[in-house]
Amino acid sequence: MLLQRVITYILNPIAYLLIGLAVVIFLQWAIWFVSKADDPEARQEGKKHLIWGIVGLAIISAAYGILNFIQNTVLVLFNKG
């Protein structure tokens, strides 16, 4: 089925790539935060970035879950129809 191939070979790899990039960027900020631990101003900025990074990862994870739910629903509807 064409729809299932599009999901498997196009949408899922794009989602995995975005999640991977978000994790790499988050880890980069975490390393930066640890390396600048002695500077109070940089520590505040690092905390802000880490908090927003966690929020971003949560949003991406939720979006991926919603995307999977929609994909599974559409596939079930098309397979029964």
mmCIF file of the N, C-alpha and C atoms, coordinates in Angstrom:
data_MODEL
# 
_entry.id   MODEL 
# 
loop_
_atom_site.group_PDB 
_atom_site.id 
_atom_site.type_symbol 
_atom_site.label_atom_id 
_atom_site.label_alt_id 
_atom_site.label_comp_id 
_atom_site.label_asym_id 
_atom_site.label_entity_id 
_atom_site.label_seq_id 
_atom_site.pdbx_PDB_ins_code 
_atom_site.Cartn_x 
_atom_site.Cartn_y 
_atom_site.Cartn_z 
_atom_site.occupancy 
_atom_site.B_iso_or_equiv 
_atom_site.pdbx_formal_charge 
_atom_site.auth_seq_id 
_atom_site.auth_comp_id 
_atom_site.auth_asym_id 
_atom_site.auth_atom_id 
_atom_site.pdbx_PDB_model_num 
ATOM 1   N N  . MET A 1 1  ? 0.837   -1.178 0.000  1.00 0.00 ? 1  MET A N  1 
ATOM 2   C CA . MET A 1 1  ? 0.000   0.000  0.000  1.00 0.00 ? 1  MET A CA 1 
ATOM 3   C C  . MET A 1 1  ? 0.885   1.246  0.000  1.00 0.00 ? 1  MET A C  1 
ATOM 4   N N  . LEU A 1 2  ? 0.570   2.186  -0.839 1.00 0.00 ? 2  LEU A N  1 
ATOM 5   C CA . LEU A 1 2  ? 1.369   3.391  -1.015 1.00 0.00 ? 2  LEU A CA 1 
ATOM 6   C C  . LEU A 1 2  ? 1.448   4.227  0.259  1.00 0.00 ? 2  LEU A C  1 
ATOM 7   N N  . LEU A 1 3  ? 0.326   4.387  0.937  1.00 0.00 ? 3  LEU A N  1 
ATOM 8   C CA . LEU A 1 3  ? 0.293   5.210  2.147  1.00 0.00 ? 3  LEU A CA 1 
ATOM 9   C C  . LEU A 1 3  ? 1.220   4.642  3.221  1.00 0.00 ? 3  LEU A C  1 
ATOM 10  N N  . GLN A 1 4  ? 1.213   3.359  3.374  1.00 0.00 ? 4  GLN A N  1 
ATOM 11  C CA . GLN A 1 4  ? 2.070   2.732  4.377  1.00 0.00 ? 4  GLN A CA 1 
ATOM 12  C C  . GLN A 1 4  ? 3.554   2.894  4.019  1.00 0.00 ? 4  GLN A C  1 
ATOM 13  N N  . ARG A 1 5  ? 3.881   2.821  2.737  1.00 0.00 ? 5  ARG A N  1 
ATOM 14  C CA . ARG A 1 5  ? 5.271   3.025  2.322  1.00 0.00 ? 5  ARG A CA 1 
ATOM 15  C C  . ARG A 1 5  ? 5.712   4.473  2.554  1.00 0.00 ? 5  ARG A C  1 
ATOM 16  N N  . VAL A 1 6  ? 4.829   5.421  2.279  1.00 0.00 ? 6  VAL A N  1 
ATOM 17  C CA . VAL A 1 6  ? 5.159   6.832  2.518  1.00 0.00 ? 6  VAL A CA 1 
ATOM 18  C C  . VAL A 1 6  ? 5.425   7.045  4.005  1.00 0.00 ? 6  VAL A C  1 
ATOM 19  N N  . ILE A 1 7  ? 4.588   6.472  4.843  1.00 0.00 ? 7  ILE A N  1 
ATOM 20  C CA . ILE A 1 7  ? 4.768   6.606  6.287  1.00 0.00 ? 7  ILE A CA 1 
ATOM 21  C C  . ILE A 1 7  ? 6.077   5.954  6.724  1.00 0.00 ? 7  ILE A C  1 
ATOM 22  N N  . THR A 1 8  ? 6.331   4.749  6.243  1.00 0.00 ? 8  THR A N  1 
ATOM 23  C CA . THR A 1 8  ? 7.510   3.997  6.671  1.00 0.00 ? 8  THR A CA 1 
ATOM 24  C C  . THR A 1 8  ? 8.805   4.603  6.169  1.00 0.00 ? 8  THR A C  1 
ATOM 25  N N  . TYR A 1 9  ? 8.847   5.027  4.922  1.00 0.00 ? 9  TYR A N  1 
ATOM 26  C CA . TYR A 1 9  ? 10.106  5.455  4.319  1.00 0.00 ? 9  TYR A CA 1 
ATOM 27  C C  . TYR A 1 9  ? 10.318  6.961  4.267  1.00 0.00 ? 9  TYR A C  1 
ATOM 28  N N  . ILE A 1 10 ? 9.279   7.757  4.536  1.00 0.00 ? 10 ILE A N  1 
ATOM 29  C CA . ILE A 1 10 ? 9.445   9.205  4.474  1.00 0.00 ? 10 ILE A CA 1 
ATOM 30  C C  . ILE A 1 10 ? 9.123   9.871  5.823  1.00 0.00 ? 10 ILE A C  1 
ATOM 31  N N  . LEU A 1 11 ? 7.921   9.673  6.333  1.00 0.00 ? 11 LEU A N  1 
ATOM 32  C CA . LEU A 1 11 ? 7.514   10.387 7.543  1.00 0.00 ? 11 LEU A CA 1 
ATOM 33  C C  . LEU A 1 11 ? 8.270   9.932  8.789  1.00 0.00 ? 11 LEU A C  1 
ATOM 34  N N  . ASN A 1 12 ? 8.398   8.632  8.993  1.00 0.00 ? 12 ASN A N  1 
ATOM 35  C CA . ASN A 1 12 ? 9.094   8.149  10.180 1.00 0.00 ? 12 ASN A CA 1 
ATOM 36  C C  . ASN A 1 12 ? 10.565  8.555  10.206 1.00 0.00 ? 12 ASN A C  1 
ATOM 37  N N  . PRO A 1 13 ? 11.320  8.417  9.107  1.00 0.00 ? 13 PRO A N  1 
ATOM 38  C CA . PRO A 1 13 ? 12.712  8.889  9.162  1.00 0.00 ? 13 PRO A CA 1 
ATOM 39  C C  . PRO A 1 13 ? 12.849  10.387 9.429  1.00 0.00 ? 13 PRO A C  1 
ATOM 40  N N  . ILE A 1 14 ? 11.936  11.184 8.899  1.00 0.00 ? 14 ILE A N  1 
ATOM 41  C CA . ILE A 1 14 ? 11.970  12.623 9.174  1.00 0.00 ? 14 ILE A CA 1 
ATOM 42  C C  . ILE A 1 14 ? 11.733  12.878 10.660 1.00 0.00 ? 14 ILE A C  1 
ATOM 43  N N  . ALA A 1 15 ? 10.764  12.174 11.233 1.00 0.00 ? 15 ALA A N  1 
ATOM 44  C CA . ALA A 1 15 ? 10.488  12.335 12.665 1.00 0.00 ? 15 ALA A CA 1 
ATOM 45  C C  . ALA A 1 15 ? 11.684  11.893 13.499 1.00 0.00 ? 15 ALA A C  1 
ATOM 46  N N  . TYR A 1 16 ? 12.305  10.772 13.143 1.00 0.00 ? 16 TYR A N  1 
ATOM 47  C CA . TYR A 1 16 ? 13.486  10.300 13.876 1.00 0.00 ? 16 TYR A CA 1 
ATOM 48  C C  . TYR A 1 16 ? 14.627  11.308 13.765 1.00 0.00 ? 16 TYR A C  1 
ATOM 49  N N  . LEU A 1 17 ? 14.807  11.898 12.597 1.00 0.00 ? 17 LEU A N  1 
ATOM 50  C CA . LEU A 1 17 ? 15.855  12.883 12.393 1.00 0.00 ? 17 LEU A CA 1 
ATOM 51  C C  . LEU A 1 17 ? 15.626  14.115 13.275 1.00 0.00 ? 17 LEU A C  1 
ATOM 52  N N  . LEU A 1 18 ? 14.400  14.600 13.315 1.00 0.00 ? 18 LEU A N  1 
ATOM 53  C CA . LEU A 1 18 ? 14.094  15.773 14.137 1.00 0.00 ? 18 LEU A CA 1 
ATOM 54  C C  . LEU A 1 18 ? 14.289  15.489 15.621 1.00 0.00 ? 18 LEU A C  1 
ATOM 55  N N  . ILE A 1 19 ? 13.871  14.319 16.066 1.00 0.00 ? 19 ILE A N  1 
ATOM 56  C CA . ILE A 1 19 ? 14.072  13.955 17.470 1.00 0.00 ? 19 ILE A CA 1 
ATOM 57  C C  . ILE A 1 19 ? 15.563  13.850 17.775 1.00 0.00 ? 19 ILE A C  1 
ATOM 58  N N  . GLY A 1 20 ? 16.312  13.236 16.870 1.00 0.00 ? 20 GLY A N  1 
ATOM 59  C CA . GLY A 1 20 ? 17.753  13.114 17.069 1.00 0.00 ? 20 GLY A CA 1 
ATOM 60  C C  . GLY A 1 20 ? 18.444  14.473 17.128 1.00 0.00 ? 20 GLY A C  1 
ATOM 61  N N  . LEU A 1 21 ? 18.065  15.369 16.234 1.00 0.00 ? 21 LEU A N  1 
ATOM 62  C CA . LEU A 1 21 ? 18.642  16.720 16.249 1.00 0.00 ? 21 LEU A CA 1 
ATOM 63  C C  . LEU A 1 21 ? 18.307  17.454 17.544 1.00 0.00 ? 21 LEU A C  1 
ATOM 64  N N  . ALA A 1 22 ? 17.082  17.309 18.012 1.00 0.00 ? 22 ALA A N  1 
ATOM 65  C CA . ALA A 1 22 ? 16.685  17.963 19.259 1.00 0.00 ? 22 ALA A CA 1 
ATOM 66  C C  . ALA A 1 22 ? 17.494  17.426 20.437 1.00 0.00 ? 22 ALA A C  1 
ATOM 67  N N  . VAL A 1 23 ? 17.730  16.138 20.470 1.00 0.00 ? 23 VAL A N  1 
ATOM 68  C CA . VAL A 1 23 ? 18.518  15.549 21.554 1.00 0.00 ? 23 VAL A CA 1 
ATOM 69  C C  . VAL A 1 23 ? 19.964  16.027 21.482 1.00 0.00 ? 23 VAL A C  1 
ATOM 70  N N  . VAL A 1 24 ? 20.533  16.074 20.281 1.00 0.00 ? 24 VAL A N  1 
ATOM 71  C CA . VAL A 1 24 ? 21.923  16.543 20.128 1.00 0.00 ? 24 VAL A CA 1 
ATOM 72  C C  . VAL A 1 24 ? 22.052  17.992 20.568 1.00 0.00 ? 24 VAL A C  1 
ATOM 73  N N  . ILE A 1 25 ? 21.122  18.833 20.174 1.00 0.00 ? 25 ILE A N  1 
ATOM 74  C CA . ILE A 1 25 ? 21.166  20.244 20.567 1.00 0.00 ? 25 ILE A CA 1 
ATOM 75  C C  . ILE A 1 25 ? 21.000  20.380 22.077 1.00 0.00 ? 25 ILE A C  1 
ATOM 76  N N  . PHE A 1 26 ? 20.104  19.588 22.664 1.00 0.00 ? 26 PHE A N  1 
ATOM 77  C CA . PHE A 1 26 ? 19.914  19.614 24.113 1.00 0.00 ? 26 PHE A CA 1 
ATOM 78  C C  . PHE A 1 26 ? 21.204  19.196 24.828 1.00 0.00 ? 26 PHE A C  1 
ATOM 79  N N  . LEU A 1 27 ? 21.845  18.142 24.352 1.00 0.00 ? 27 LEU A N  1 
ATOM 80  C CA . LEU A 1 27 ? 23.095  17.696 24.967 1.00 0.00 ? 27 LEU A CA 1 
ATOM 81  C C  . LEU A 1 27 ? 24.198  18.741 24.807 1.00 0.00 ? 27 LEU A C  1 
ATOM 82  N N  . GLN A 1 28 ? 24.206  19.427 23.666 1.00 0.00 ? 28 GLN A N  1 
ATOM 83  C CA . GLN A 1 28 ? 25.181  20.491 23.456 1.00 0.00 ? 28 GLN A CA 1 
ATOM 84  C C  . GLN A 1 28 ? 24.995  21.594 24.493 1.00 0.00 ? 28 GLN A C  1 
ATOM 85  N N  . TRP A 1 29 ? 23.752  21.978 24.751 1.00 0.00 ? 29 TRP A N  1 
ATOM 86  C CA . TRP A 1 29 ? 23.485  23.006 25.756 1.00 0.00 ? 29 TRP A CA 1 
ATOM 87  C C  . TRP A 1 29 ? 23.813  22.505 27.155 1.00 0.00 ? 29 TRP A C  1 
ATOM 88  N N  . ALA A 1 30 ? 23.579  21.222 27.412 1.00 0.00 ? 30 ALA A N  1 
ATOM 89  C CA . ALA A 1 30 ? 23.913  20.663 28.724 1.00 0.00 ? 30 ALA A CA 1 
ATOM 90  C C  . ALA A 1 30 ? 25.423  20.703 28.951 1.00 0.00 ? 30 ALA A C  1 
ATOM 91  N N  . ILE A 1 31 ? 26.198  20.366 27.936 1.00 0.00 ? 31 ILE A N  1 
ATOM 92  C CA . ILE A 1 31 ? 27.658  20.427 28.051 1.00 0.00 ? 31 ILE A CA 1 
ATOM 93  C C  . ILE A 1 31 ? 28.109  21.872 28.245 1.00 0.00 ? 31 ILE A C  1 
ATOM 94  N N  . TRP A 1 32 ? 27.498  22.797 27.507 1.00 0.00 ? 32 TRP A N  1 
ATOM 95  C CA . TRP A 1 32 ? 27.830  24.209 27.655 1.00 0.00 ? 32 TRP A CA 1 
ATOM 96  C C  . TRP A 1 32 ? 27.513  24.682 29.075 1.00 0.00 ? 32 TRP A C  1 
ATOM 97  N N  . PHE A 1 33 ? 26.375  24.248 29.604 1.00 0.00 ? 33 PHE A N  1 
ATOM 98  C CA . PHE A 1 33 ? 25.955  24.625 30.961 1.00 0.00 ? 33 PHE A CA 1 
ATOM 99  C C  . PHE A 1 33 ? 26.965  24.148 31.987 1.00 0.00 ? 33 PHE A C  1 
ATOM 100 N N  . VAL A 1 34 ? 27.420  22.914 31.851 1.00 0.00 ? 34 VAL A N  1 
ATOM 101 C CA . VAL A 1 34 ? 28.385  22.366 32.800 1.00 0.00 ? 34 VAL A CA 1 
ATOM 102 C C  . VAL A 1 34 ? 29.735  23.080 32.674 1.00 0.00 ? 34 VAL A C  1 
ATOM 103 N N  . SER A 1 35 ? 30.135  23.385 31.466 1.00 0.00 ? 35 SER A N  1 
ATOM 104 C CA . SER A 1 35 ? 31.440  24.036 31.275 1.00 0.00 ? 35 SER A CA 1 
ATOM 105 C C  . SER A 1 35 ? 31.444  25.477 31.783 1.00 0.00 ? 35 SER A C  1 
ATOM 106 N N  . LYS A 1 36 ? 30.297  26.125 31.831 1.00 0.00 ? 36 LYS A N  1 
ATOM 107 C CA . LYS A 1 36 ? 30.199  27.515 32.294 1.00 0.00 ? 36 LYS A CA 1 
ATOM 108 C C  . LYS A 1 36 ? 29.622  27.599 33.714 1.00 0.00 ? 36 LYS A C  1 
ATOM 109 N N  . ALA A 1 37 ? 29.772  26.562 34.502 1.00 0.00 ? 37 ALA A N  1 
ATOM 110 C CA . ALA A 1 37 ? 29.145  26.500 35.822 1.00 0.00 ? 37 ALA A CA 1 
ATOM 111 C C  . ALA A 1 37 ? 29.666  27.562 36.784 1.00 0.00 ? 37 ALA A C  1 
ATOM 112 N N  . ASP A 1 38 ? 30.860  28.077 36.565 1.00 0.00 ? 38 ASP A N  1 
ATOM 113 C CA . ASP A 1 38 ? 31.404  29.059 37.486 1.00 0.00 ? 38 ASP A CA 1 
ATOM 114 C C  . ASP A 1 38 ? 30.896  30.482 37.241 1.00 0.00 ? 38 ASP A C  1 
ATOM 115 N N  . ASP A 1 39 ? 30.264  30.742 36.110 1.00 0.00 ? 39 ASP A N  1 
ATOM 116 C CA . ASP A 1 39 ? 29.745  32.074 35.783 1.00 0.00 ? 39 ASP A CA 1 
ATOM 117 C C  . ASP A 1 39 ? 28.244  32.119 36.080 1.00 0.00 ? 39 ASP A C  1 
ATOM 118 N N  . PRO A 1 40 ? 27.825  32.902 37.082 1.00 0.00 ? 40 PRO A N  1 
ATOM 119 C CA . PRO A 1 40 ? 26.397  32.926 37.458 1.00 0.00 ? 40 PRO A CA 1 
ATOM 120 C C  . PRO A 1 40 ? 25.476  33.380 36.324 1.00 0.00 ? 40 PRO A C  1 
ATOM 121 N N  . GLU A 1 41 ? 25.920  34.356 35.532 1.00 0.00 ? 41 GLU A N  1 
ATOM 122 C CA . GLU A 1 41 ? 25.077  34.845 34.437 1.00 0.00 ? 41 GLU A CA 1 
ATOM 123 C C  . GLU A 1 41 ? 24.905  33.772 33.355 1.00 0.00 ? 41 GLU A C  1 
ATOM 124 N N  . ALA A 1 42 ? 25.994  33.107 33.029 1.00 0.00 ? 42 ALA A N  1 
ATOM 125 C CA . ALA A 1 42 ? 25.934  32.034 32.032 1.00 0.00 ? 42 ALA A CA 1 
ATOM 126 C C  . ALA A 1 42 ? 25.126  30.847 32.567 1.00 0.00 ? 42 ALA A C  1 
ATOM 127 N N  . ARG A 1 43 ? 25.201  30.616 33.859 1.00 0.00 ? 43 ARG A N  1 
ATOM 128 C CA . ARG A 1 43 ? 24.440  29.526 34.461 1.00 0.00 ? 43 ARG A CA 1 
ATOM 129 C C  . ARG A 1 43 ? 22.939  29.786 34.346 1.00 0.00 ? 43 ARG A C  1 
ATOM 130 N N  . GLN A 1 44 ? 22.518  31.039 34.555 1.00 0.00 ? 44 GLN A N  1 
ATOM 131 C CA . GLN A 1 44 ? 21.101  31.386 34.401 1.00 0.00 ? 44 GLN A CA 1 
ATOM 132 C C  . GLN A 1 44 ? 20.642  31.190 32.961 1.00 0.00 ? 44 GLN A C  1 
ATOM 133 N N  . GLU A 1 45 ? 21.471  31.633 32.027 1.00 0.00 ? 45 GLU A N  1 
ATOM 134 C CA . GLU A 1 45 ? 21.132  31.459 30.614 1.00 0.00 ? 45 GLU A CA 1 
ATOM 135 C C  . GLU A 1 45 ? 21.081  29.975 30.253 1.00 0.00 ? 45 GLU A C  1 
ATOM 136 N N  . GLY A 1 46 ? 22.020  29.209 30.779 1.00 0.00 ? 46 GLY A N  1 
ATOM 137 C CA . GLY A 1 46 ? 22.040  27.771 30.522 1.00 0.00 ? 46 GLY A CA 1 
ATOM 138 C C  . GLY A 1 46 ? 20.807  27.080 31.077 1.00 0.00 ? 46 GLY A C  1 
ATOM 139 N N  . LYS A 1 47 ? 20.374  27.461 32.272 1.00 0.00 ? 47 LYS A N  1 
ATOM 140 C CA . LYS A 1 47 ? 19.157  26.893 32.856 1.00 0.00 ? 47 LYS A CA 1 
ATOM 141 C C  . LYS A 1 47 ? 17.954  27.164 31.964 1.00 0.00 ? 47 LYS A C  1 
ATOM 142 N N  . LYS A 1 48 ? 17.890  28.405 31.479 1.00 0.00 ? 48 LYS A N  1 
ATOM 143 C CA . LYS A 1 48 ? 16.776  28.780 30.603 1.00 0.00 ? 48 LYS A CA 1 
ATOM 144 C C  . LYS A 1 48 ? 16.764  27.912 29.346 1.00 0.00 ? 48 LYS A C  1 
ATOM 145 N N  . HIS A 1 49 ? 17.925  27.735 28.741 1.00 0.00 ? 49 HIS A N  1 
ATOM 146 C CA . HIS A 1 49 ? 18.012  26.917 27.531 1.00 0.00 ? 49 HIS A CA 1 
ATOM 147 C C  . HIS A 1 49 ? 17.680  25.455 27.817 1.00 0.00 ? 49 HIS A C  1 
ATOM 148 N N  . LEU A 1 50 ? 18.133  24.936 28.947 1.00 0.00 ? 50 LEU A N  1 
ATOM 149 C CA . LEU A 1 50 ? 17.855  23.543 29.283 1.00 0.00 ? 50 LEU A CA 1 
ATOM 150 C C  . LEU A 1 50 ? 16.367  23.321 29.557 1.00 0.00 ? 50 LEU A C  1 
ATOM 151 N N  . ILE A 1 51 ? 15.754  24.261 30.237 1.00 0.00 ? 51 ILE A N  1 
ATOM 152 C CA . ILE A 1 51 ? 14.311  24.134 30.502 1.00 0.00 ? 51 ILE A CA 1 
ATOM 153 C C  . ILE A 1 51 ? 13.530  24.147 29.192 1.00 0.00 ? 51 ILE A C  1 
ATOM 154 N N  . TRP A 1 52 ? 13.855  25.086 28.302 1.00 0.00 ? 52 TRP A N  1 
ATOM 155 C CA . TRP A 1 52 ? 13.163  25.143 27.014 1.00 0.00 ? 52 TRP A CA 1 
ATOM 156 C C  . TRP A 1 52 ? 13.491  23.924 26.160 1.00 0.00 ? 52 TRP A C  1 
ATOM 157 N N  . GLY A 1 53 ? 14.693  23.379 26.334 1.00 0.00 ? 53 GLY A N  1 
ATOM 158 C CA . GLY A 1 53 ? 15.046  22.145 25.630 1.00 0.00 ? 53 GLY A CA 1 
ATOM 159 C C  . GLY A 1 53 ? 14.190  20.978 26.079 1.00 0.00 ? 53 GLY A C  1 
ATOM 160 N N  . ILE A 1 54 ? 13.966  20.879 27.378 1.00 0.00 ? 54 ILE A N  1 
ATOM 161 C CA . ILE A 1 54 ? 13.102  19.814 27.905 1.00 0.00 ? 54 ILE A CA 1 
ATOM 162 C C  . ILE A 1 54 ? 11.674  20.005 27.407 1.00 0.00 ? 54 ILE A C  1 
ATOM 163 N N  . VAL A 1 55 ? 11.205  21.247 27.412 1.00 0.00 ? 55 VAL A N  1 
ATOM 164 C CA . VAL A 1 55 ? 9.858   21.528 26.899 1.00 0.00 ? 55 VAL A CA 1 
ATOM 165 C C  . VAL A 1 55 ? 9.772   21.142 25.417 1.00 0.00 ? 55 VAL A C  1 
ATOM 166 N N  . GLY A 1 56 ? 10.787  21.513 24.652 1.00 0.00 ? 56 GLY A N  1 
ATOM 167 C CA . GLY A 1 56 ? 10.804  21.174 23.229 1.00 0.00 ? 56 GLY A CA 1 
ATOM 168 C C  . GLY A 1 56 ? 10.819  19.674 22.988 1.00 0.00 ? 56 GLY A C  1 
ATOM 169 N N  . LEU A 1 57 ? 11.620  18.939 23.756 1.00 0.00 ? 57 LEU A N  1 
ATOM 170 C CA . LEU A 1 57 ? 11.649  17.483 23.614 1.00 0.00 ? 57 LEU A CA 1 
ATOM 171 C C  . LEU A 1 57 ? 10.299  16.866 23.976 1.00 0.00 ? 57 LEU A C  1 
ATOM 172 N N  . ALA A 1 58 ? 9.650   17.410 24.996 1.00 0.00 ? 58 ALA A N  1 
ATOM 173 C CA . ALA A 1 58 ? 8.322   16.903 25.370 1.00 0.00 ? 58 ALA A CA 1 
ATOM 174 C C  . ALA A 1 58 ? 7.313   17.164 24.251 1.00 0.00 ? 58 ALA A C  1 
ATOM 175 N N  . ILE A 1 59 ? 7.378   18.337 23.639 1.00 0.00 ? 59 ILE A N  1 
ATOM 176 C CA . ILE A 1 59 ? 6.464   18.666 22.542 1.00 0.00 ? 59 ILE A CA 1 
ATOM 177 C C  . ILE A 1 59 ? 6.722   17.768 21.344 1.00 0.00 ? 59 ILE A C  1 
ATOM 178 N N  . ILE A 1 60 ? 7.996   17.553 21.020 1.00 0.00 ? 60 ILE A N  1 
ATOM 179 C CA . ILE A 1 60 ? 8.322   16.681 19.887 1.00 0.00 ? 60 ILE A CA 1 
ATOM 180 C C  . ILE A 1 60 ? 7.854   15.252 20.159 1.00 0.00 ? 60 ILE A C  1 
ATOM 181 N N  . SER A 1 61 ? 8.049   14.781 21.377 1.00 0.00 ? 61 SER A N  1 
ATOM 182 C CA . SER A 1 61 ? 7.603   13.429 21.722 1.00 0.00 ? 61 SER A CA 1 
ATOM 183 C C  . SER A 1 61 ? 6.085   13.309 21.636 1.00 0.00 ? 61 SER A C  1 
ATOM 184 N N  . ALA A 1 62 ? 5.383   14.327 22.128 1.00 0.00 ? 62 ALA A N  1 
ATOM 185 C CA . ALA A 1 62 ? 3.926   14.309 22.047 1.00 0.00 ? 62 ALA A CA 1 
ATOM 186 C C  . ALA A 1 62 ? 3.462   14.367 20.597 1.00 0.00 ? 62 ALA A C  1 
ATOM 187 N N  . ALA A 1 63 ? 4.101   15.184 19.788 1.00 0.00 ? 63 ALA A N  1 
ATOM 188 C CA . ALA A 1 63 ? 3.733   15.273 18.376 1.00 0.00 ? 63 ALA A CA 1 
ATOM 189 C C  . ALA A 1 63 ? 3.985   13.951 17.661 1.00 0.00 ? 63 ALA A C  1 
ATOM 190 N N  . TYR A 1 64 ? 5.080   13.297 18.002 1.00 0.00 ? 64 TYR A N  1 
ATOM 191 C CA . TYR A 1 64 ? 5.371   11.993 17.401 1.00 0.00 ? 64 TYR A CA 1 
ATOM 192 C C  . TYR A 1 64 ? 4.319   10.959 17.813 1.00 0.00 ? 64 TYR A C  1 
ATOM 193 N N  . GLY A 1 65 ? 3.900   10.996 19.061 1.00 0.00 ? 65 GLY A N  1 
ATOM 194 C CA . GLY A 1 65 ? 2.849   10.094 19.518 1.00 0.00 ? 65 GLY A CA 1 
ATOM 195 C C  . GLY A 1 65 ? 1.529   10.353 18.802 1.00 0.00 ? 65 GLY A C  1 
ATOM 196 N N  . ILE A 1 66 ? 1.175   11.617 18.650 1.00 0.00 ? 66 ILE A N  1 
ATOM 197 C CA . ILE A 1 66 ? -0.049  11.973 17.931 1.00 0.00 ? 66 ILE A CA 1 
ATOM 198 C C  . ILE A 1 66 ? 0.054   11.545 16.470 1.00 0.00 ? 66 ILE A C  1 
ATOM 199 N N  . LEU A 1 67 ? 1.216   11.761 15.867 1.00 0.00 ? 67 LEU A N  1 
ATOM 200 C CA . LEU A 1 67 ? 1.434   11.348 14.484 1.00 0.00 ? 67 LEU A CA 1 
ATOM 201 C C  . LEU A 1 67 ? 1.276   9.838  14.331 1.00 0.00 ? 67 LEU A C  1 
ATOM 202 N N  . ASN A 1 68 ? 1.832   9.079  15.255 1.00 0.00 ? 68 ASN A N  1 
ATOM 203 C CA . ASN A 1 68 ? 1.670   7.621  15.208 1.00 0.00 ? 68 ASN A CA 1 
ATOM 204 C C  . ASN A 1 68 ? 0.211   7.210  15.361 1.00 0.00 ? 68 ASN A C  1 
ATOM 205 N N  . PHE A 1 69 ? -0.506  7.874  16.255 1.00 0.00 ? 69 PHE A N  1 
ATOM 206 C CA . PHE A 1 69 ? -1.917  7.568  16.448 1.00 0.00 ? 69 PHE A CA 1 
ATOM 207 C C  . PHE A 1 69 ? -2.706  7.823  15.158 1.00 0.00 ? 69 PHE A C  1 
ATOM 208 N N  . ILE A 1 70 ? -2.447  8.957  14.533 1.00 0.00 ? 70 ILE A N  1 
ATOM 209 C CA . ILE A 1 70 ? -3.148  9.287  13.281 1.00 0.00 ? 70 ILE A CA 1 
ATOM 210 C C  . ILE A 1 70 ? -2.769  8.304  12.185 1.00 0.00 ? 70 ILE A C  1 
ATOM 211 N N  . GLN A 1 71 ? -1.481  7.970  12.088 1.00 0.00 ? 71 GLN A N  1 
ATOM 212 C CA . GLN A 1 71 ? -1.037  7.015  11.073 1.00 0.00 ? 71 GLN A CA 1 
ATOM 213 C C  . GLN A 1 71 ? -1.721  5.672  11.256 1.00 0.00 ? 71 GLN A C  1 
ATOM 214 N N  . ASN A 1 72 ? -1.746  5.184  12.474 1.00 0.00 ? 72 ASN A N  1 
ATOM 215 C CA . ASN A 1 72 ? -2.376  3.889  12.730 1.00 0.00 ? 72 ASN A CA 1 
ATOM 216 C C  . ASN A 1 72 ? -3.870  3.925  12.448 1.00 0.00 ? 72 ASN A C  1 
ATOM 217 N N  . THR A 1 73 ? -4.523  5.013  12.800 1.00 0.00 ? 73 THR A N  1 
ATOM 218 C CA . THR A 1 73 ? -5.949  5.151  12.547 1.00 0.00 ? 73 THR A CA 1 
ATOM 219 C C  . THR A 1 73 ? -6.228  5.172  11.041 1.00 0.00 ? 73 THR A C  1 
ATOM 220 N N  . VAL A 1 74 ? -5.461  5.942  10.314 1.00 0.00 ? 74 VAL A N  1 
ATOM 221 C CA . VAL A 1 74 ? -5.659  6.028  8.857  1.00 0.00 ? 74 VAL A CA 1 
ATOM 222 C C  . VAL A 1 74 ? -5.385  4.687  8.199  1.00 0.00 ? 74 VAL A C  1 
ATOM 223 N N  . LEU A 1 75 ? -4.322  4.020  8.623  1.00 0.00 ? 75 LEU A N  1 
ATOM 224 C CA . LEU A 1 75 ? -4.008  2.713  8.043  1.00 0.00 ? 75 LEU A CA 1 
ATOM 225 C C  . LEU A 1 75 ? -5.095  1.689  8.311  1.00 0.00 ? 75 LEU A C  1 
ATOM 226 N N  . VAL A 1 76 ? -5.650  1.707  9.512  1.00 0.00 ? 76 VAL A N  1 
ATOM 227 C CA . VAL A 1 76 ? -6.728  0.772  9.832  1.00 0.00 ? 76 VAL A CA 1 
ATOM 228 C C  . VAL A 1 76 ? -7.963  1.090  9.004  1.00 0.00 ? 76 VAL A C  1 
ATOM 229 N N  . LEU A 1 77 ? -8.284  2.365  8.843  1.00 0.00 ? 77 LEU A N  1 
ATOM 230 C CA . LEU A 1 77 ? -9.458  2.748  8.063  1.00 0.00 ? 77 LEU A CA 1 
ATOM 231 C C  . LEU A 1 77 ? -9.298  2.364  6.596  1.00 0.00 ? 77 LEU A C  1 
ATOM 232 N N  . PHE A 1 78 ? -8.104  2.572  6.030  1.00 0.00 ? 78 PHE A N  1 
ATOM 233 C CA . PHE A 1 78 ? -7.895  2.236  4.626  1.00 0.00 ? 78 PHE A CA 1 
ATOM 234 C C  . PHE A 1 78 ? -7.801  0.740  4.397  1.00 0.00 ? 78 PHE A C  1 
ATOM 235 N N  . ASN A 1 79 ? -7.285  -0.008 5.359  1.00 0.00 ? 79 ASN A N  1 
ATOM 236 C CA . ASN A 1 79 ? -7.179  -1.456 5.201  1.00 0.00 ? 79 ASN A CA 1 
ATOM 237 C C  . ASN A 1 79 ? -8.542  -2.144 5.301  1.00 0.00 ? 79 ASN A C  1 
ATOM 238 N N  . LYS A 1 80 ? -9.459  -1.569 6.095  1.00 0.00 ? 80 LYS A N  1 
ATOM 239 C CA . LYS A 1 80 ? -10.791 -2.182 6.218  1.00 0.00 ? 80 LYS A CA 1 
ATOM 240 C C  . LYS A 1 80 ? -11.717 -1.733 5.111  1.00 0.00 ? 80 LYS A C  1 
ATOM 241 N N  . GLY A 1 81 ? -11.420 -0.592 4.495  1.00 0.00 ? 81 GLY A N  1 
ATOM 242 C CA . GLY A 1 81 ? -12.310 -0.012 3.494  1.00 0.00 ? 81 GLY A CA 1 
ATOM 243 C C  . GLY A 1 81 ? -12.161 -0.585 2.159  1.00 0.00 ? 81 GLY A C  1 
# 
